[in-house]
Amino acid sequence: MKSNYSNVAQLKDLMTVPPMTAAQHAEVMRKRIAHRRMVEEARDLKKASGSQFDKR
């Protein structure tokens, strides 16, 4: 489980840094979605292989 405090910054830093561009945001979201799909596929493969061994 991820820690809520793993990515912390000072309020002043957050308020003085310019916001993300649309392109940067899109790239972050693409990476996040790709990672989630990898995790879901791995979970599905693990479930499928586990149920395969249960049918003896």
N, CA, C and O atoms as a MOPAC input file, in Angstrom:
PM7 MOZYME 1SCF
protein

 N      0.83300 1    -1.17000 1     0.00000 1
 C      0.00000 1     0.00000 1     0.00000 1
 C      0.88600 1     1.24500 1     0.00000 1
 O      1.89500 1     1.29400 1     0.70400 1
 N      0.50900 1     2.24100 1    -0.78600 1
 C      1.30300 1     3.45200 1    -0.88600 1
 C      1.09400 1     4.34000 1     0.32700 1
 O      0.00400 1     4.40100 1     0.89600 1
 N      2.14400 1     5.01500 1     0.70300 1
 C      2.04900 1     5.97500 1     1.79100 1
 C      1.50100 1     7.29100 1     1.25800 1
 O      1.85500 1     7.71600 1     0.15800 1
 N      0.64700 1     7.92900 1     2.02900 1
 C      0.10600 1     9.21300 1     1.61900 1
 C      1.16500 1    10.30700 1     1.66800 1
 O      0.99300 1    11.36000 1     1.05400 1
 N      2.24800 1    10.07500 1     2.38600 1
 C      3.26000 1    11.09000 1     2.58500 1
 C      4.52600 1    10.83500 1     1.78100 1
 O      5.56900 1    11.41500 1     2.08500 1
 N      4.46200 1     9.98800 1     0.77100 1
 C      5.66100 1     9.66800 1     0.00700 1
 C      6.03800 1    10.78700 1    -0.95900 1
 O      7.18800 1    10.86000 1    -1.39000 1
 N      5.09000 1    11.66300 1    -1.30900 1
 C      5.36300 1    12.72900 1    -2.25700 1
 C      4.93400 1    14.05200 1    -1.63100 1
 O      3.85300 1    14.56500 1    -1.92000 1
 N      5.78200 1    14.59100 1    -0.78000 1
 C      5.42900 1    15.80400 1    -0.04900 1
 C      6.25000 1    16.97400 1    -0.55800 1
 O      7.38800 1    16.80600 1    -0.99800 1
 N      5.66200 1    18.15800 1    -0.49400 1
 C      6.35200 1    19.38700 1    -0.88100 1
 C      5.86800 1    20.50500 1     0.02500 1
 O      4.78300 1    20.43100 1     0.60000 1
 N      6.67700 1    21.52600 1     0.14200 1
 C      6.29100 1    22.68000 1     0.93800 1
 C      5.22200 1    23.47200 1     0.19500 1
 O      5.22300 1    23.51300 1    -1.03600 1
 N      4.31900 1    24.09500 1     0.92600 1
 C      3.23100 1    24.85500 1     0.32000 1
 C      3.77500 1    25.96900 1    -0.56600 1
 O      3.23800 1    26.21200 1    -1.64600 1
 N      4.82800 1    26.64700 1    -0.12700 1
 C      5.41600 1    27.72900 1    -0.91900 1
 C      5.88800 1    27.20600 1    -2.27900 1
 O      5.69900 1    27.85900 1    -3.30500 1
 N      6.51000 1    26.01100 1    -2.27200 1
 C      6.97400 1    25.41500 1    -3.53000 1
 C      5.81200 1    25.11300 1    -4.45900 1
 O      5.89200 1    25.33900 1    -5.66600 1
 N      4.73700 1    24.60200 1    -3.88800 1
 C      3.57100 1    24.26500 1    -4.70900 1
 C      2.92100 1    25.50300 1    -5.30400 1
 O      2.42900 1    25.46900 1    -6.43200 1
 N      2.91700 1    26.59800 1    -4.55000 1
 C      2.23000 1    27.80200 1    -5.00600 1
 C      3.06600 1    28.62100 1    -5.98900 1
 O      2.50800 1    29.43200 1    -6.72700 1
 N      4.38300 1    28.43500 1    -6.02200 1
 C      5.22400 1    29.24800 1    -6.90100 1
 C      5.60600 1    28.52500 1    -8.18800 1
 O      6.08800 1    29.16400 1    -9.12300 1
 N      5.40700 1    27.23200 1    -8.26000 1
 C      5.74000 1    26.47100 1    -9.46300 1
 C      4.58900 1    26.59800 1   -10.45400 1
 O      3.42800 1    26.46600 1   -10.06700 1
 N      4.89000 1    26.85300 1   -11.72700 1
 C      3.80100 1    26.94300 1   -12.70400 1
 C      3.08200 1    25.59600 1   -12.84300 1
 O      3.70000 1    24.54600 1   -12.67500 1
 N      1.79500 1    25.62200 1   -13.14700 1
 C      1.04700 1    24.36900 1   -13.26900 1
 C      1.51200 1    23.54300 1   -14.47300 1
 O      2.17500 1    24.05100 1   -15.37800 1
 N      1.15300 1    22.27900 1   -14.45900 1
 C      1.49800 1    21.37800 1   -15.55800 1
 C      0.81900 1    21.81800 1   -16.84400 1
 O     -0.29900 1    22.33200 1   -16.82800 1
 N      1.50000 1    21.61300 1   -17.94000 1
 C      0.85900 1    21.85600 1   -19.22700 1
 C     -0.06500 1    20.68000 1   -19.53400 1
 O      0.02400 1    19.63000 1   -18.89800 1
 N     -0.94000 1    20.86000 1   -20.50100 1
 C     -1.85300 1    19.78100 1   -20.89100 1
 C     -1.06700 1    18.57000 1   -21.39600 1
 O     -1.44400 1    17.42800 1   -21.13600 1
 N      0.01600 1    18.82300 1   -22.11300 1
 C      0.83000 1    17.72000 1   -22.63300 1
 C      1.49200 1    16.94400 1   -21.50300 1
 O      1.54900 1    15.71400 1   -21.54100 1
 N      1.99700 1    17.66400 1   -20.49100 1
 C      2.61600 1    16.98100 1   -19.34700 1
 C      1.57600 1    16.16200 1   -18.59800 1
 O      1.84800 1    15.03000 1   -18.19900 1
 N      0.40400 1    16.71900 1   -18.40600 1
 C     -0.65400 1    16.00800 1   -17.70200 1
 C     -1.05800 1    14.75200 1   -18.47100 1
 O     -1.25200 1    13.69100 1   -17.87700 1
 N     -1.18200 1    14.87400 1   -19.78400 1
 C     -1.55200 1    13.72100 1   -20.61200 1
 C     -0.51000 1    12.61500 1   -20.50200 1
 O     -0.85900 1    11.43700 1   -20.42900 1
 N      0.76400 1    12.99000 1   -20.48900 1
 C      1.82800 1    11.99100 1   -20.37500 1
 C      1.77600 1    11.28100 1   -19.02200 1
 O      1.92600 1    10.06100 1   -18.95500 1
 N      1.56500 1    12.03300 1   -17.95600 1
 C      1.45200 1    11.43500 1   -16.61900 1
 C      0.27300 1    10.47000 1   -16.57400 1
 O      0.39200 1     9.36800 1   -16.03800 1
 N     -0.85600 1    10.87600 1   -17.13100 1
 C     -2.03900 1    10.01900 1   -17.12000 1
 C     -1.83200 1     8.76400 1   -17.95600 1
 O     -2.28100 1     7.68400 1   -17.57300 1
 N     -1.14800 1     8.89600 1   -19.10900 1
 C     -0.86800 1     7.71400 1   -19.94000 1
 C     -0.01100 1     6.71800 1   -19.18200 1
 O     -0.26600 1     5.51500 1   -19.23000 1
 N      1.01400 1     7.21500 1   -18.47700 1
 C      1.88100 1     6.31900 1   -17.69900 1
 C      1.10200 1     5.65300 1   -16.57800 1
 O      1.27400 1     4.46100 1   -16.32600 1
 N      0.24500 1     6.41300 1   -15.90100 1
 C     -0.54200 1     5.86800 1   -14.79800 1
 C     -1.49100 1     4.78000 1   -15.30200 1
 O     -1.62300 1     3.73000 1   -14.67400 1
 N     -2.14800 1     5.03000 1   -16.43100 1
 C     -3.08700 1     4.05000 1   -16.99100 1
 C     -2.33700 1     2.80200 1   -17.44700 1
 O     -2.79800 1     1.68400 1   -17.21900 1
 N     -1.18600 1     2.98600 1   -18.08900 1
 C     -0.40000 1     1.83000 1   -18.54800 1
 C      0.04200 1     0.98200 1   -17.36400 1
 O     -0.00800 1    -0.24600 1   -17.43100 1
 N      0.47100 1     1.61600 1   -16.28800 1
 C      0.89600 1     0.87700 1   -15.10300 1
 C     -0.28000 1     0.12200 1   -14.48800 1
 O     -0.13500 1    -1.03400 1   -14.09300 1
 N     -1.44100 1     0.76600 1   -14.40500 1
 C     -2.61000 1     0.10100 1   -13.83700 1
 C     -3.01500 1    -1.09700 1   -14.67900 1
 O     -3.39500 1    -2.13300 1   -14.13600 1
 N     -2.93800 1    -0.97000 1   -15.99900 1
 C     -3.27100 1    -2.10800 1   -16.87000 1
 C     -2.30100 1    -3.26100 1   -16.68100 1
 O     -2.70700 1    -4.42300 1   -16.66800 1
 N     -1.00900 1    -2.94200 1   -16.53200 1
 C     -0.01900 1    -3.99100 1   -16.28300 1
 C     -0.33100 1    -4.74100 1   -15.00700 1
 O     -0.27400 1    -5.97000 1   -14.96700 1
 N     -0.66200 1    -3.99400 1   -13.96100 1
 C     -0.96800 1    -4.61200 1   -12.67100 1
 C     -2.22100 1    -5.47700 1   -12.77600 1
 O     -2.26000 1    -6.58900 1   -12.24900 1
 N     -3.24600 1    -4.96300 1   -13.46000 1
 C     -4.48800 1    -5.73600 1   -13.60600 1
 C     -4.26200 1    -7.00200 1   -14.41900 1
 O     -4.79400 1    -8.05900 1   -14.07800 1
 N     -3.47600 1    -6.90800 1   -15.49300 1
 C     -3.18900 1    -8.08900 1   -16.30600 1
 C     -2.39900 1    -9.12100 1   -15.50600 1
 O     -2.66700 1   -10.31900 1   -15.60400 1
 N     -1.43400 1    -8.67000 1   -14.72200 1
 C     -0.65200 1    -9.59000 1   -13.89200 1
 C     -1.55000 1   -10.27200 1   -12.86900 1
 O     -1.41100 1   -11.46800 1   -12.61300 1
 N     -2.47400 1    -9.50800 1   -12.28500 1
 C     -3.40200 1   -10.07500 1   -11.30100 1
 C     -4.30000 1   -11.12200 1   -11.97900 1
 O     -4.54600 1   -12.19000 1   -11.41900 1
 N     -4.78300 1   -10.80800 1   -13.18000 1
 C     -5.63700 1   -11.75800 1   -13.89500 1
 C     -4.87600 1   -13.02600 1   -14.26200 1
 O     -5.40400 1   -14.13200 1   -14.14700 1
 N     -3.62000 1   -12.85600 1   -14.70900 1
 C     -2.82100 1   -14.03100 1   -15.05000 1
 C     -2.55100 1   -14.88800 1   -13.82100 1
 O     -2.57500 1   -16.11700 1   -13.89200 1
 N     -2.29700 1   -14.23800 1   -12.70300 1
 C     -2.05000 1   -14.97400 1   -11.46700 1
 C     -3.29800 1   -15.73800 1   -11.04600 1
 O     -3.21300 1   -16.89100 1   -10.62400 1
 N     -4.45500 1   -15.09400 1   -11.16000 1
 C     -5.71900 1   -15.76300 1   -10.82200 1
 C     -5.95800 1   -16.95200 1   -11.73500 1
 O     -6.34600 1   -18.02600 1   -11.27600 1
 N     -5.72400 1   -16.75800 1   -13.04200 1
 C     -5.95600 1   -17.81900 1   -14.01200 1
 C     -5.01800 1   -18.99600 1   -13.76100 1
 O     -5.44500 1   -20.14800 1   -13.83800 1
 N     -3.77000 1   -18.73200 1   -13.46800 1
 C     -2.83300 1   -19.83000 1   -13.23900 1
 C     -3.12900 1   -20.50500 1   -11.91000 1
 O     -2.93600 1   -21.71300 1   -11.77900 1
 N     -3.58600 1   -19.76200 1   -10.93900 1
 C     -3.93500 1   -20.34700 1    -9.64000 1
 C     -5.14500 1   -21.26300 1    -9.74100 1
 O     -5.17100 1   -22.33400 1    -9.13300 1
 N     -6.13500 1   -20.84900 1   -10.49800 1
 C     -7.32600 1   -21.68300 1   -10.63000 1
 C     -7.03100 1   -22.91400 1   -11.48600 1
 O     -7.71500 1   -23.93000 1   -11.35500 1
 N     -6.03300 1   -22.84000 1   -12.35000 1
 C     -5.65100 1   -23.97900 1   -13.17900 1
 C     -5.10800 1   -25.12200 1   -12.31800 1
 O     -5.35700 1   -26.29400 1   -12.60100 1
 N     -4.36200 1   -24.77000 1   -11.26000 1
 C     -3.77600 1   -25.79600 1   -10.40600 1
 C     -4.78300 1   -26.35400 1    -9.41000 1
 O     -4.58100 1   -27.44200 1    -8.87100 1
 N     -5.86400 1   -25.62300 1    -9.15900 1
 C     -6.87400 1   -26.09700 1    -8.20900 1
 C     -7.73400 1   -27.21800 1    -8.78400 1
 O     -8.40600 1   -27.91900 1    -8.02800 1
 N     -7.72900 1   -27.40000 1   -10.09600 1
 C     -8.61600 1   -28.38900 1   -10.74200 1
 C     -7.91000 1   -29.73300 1   -10.86600 1
 O     -7.70200 1   -30.20500 1   -11.98400 1
 N     -7.54700 1   -30.34400 1    -9.79300 1
 C     -6.88200 1   -31.64600 1    -9.85000 1
 C     -7.85900 1   -32.77600 1    -9.82500 1
 O     -7.45800 1   -33.93900 1    -9.86700 1

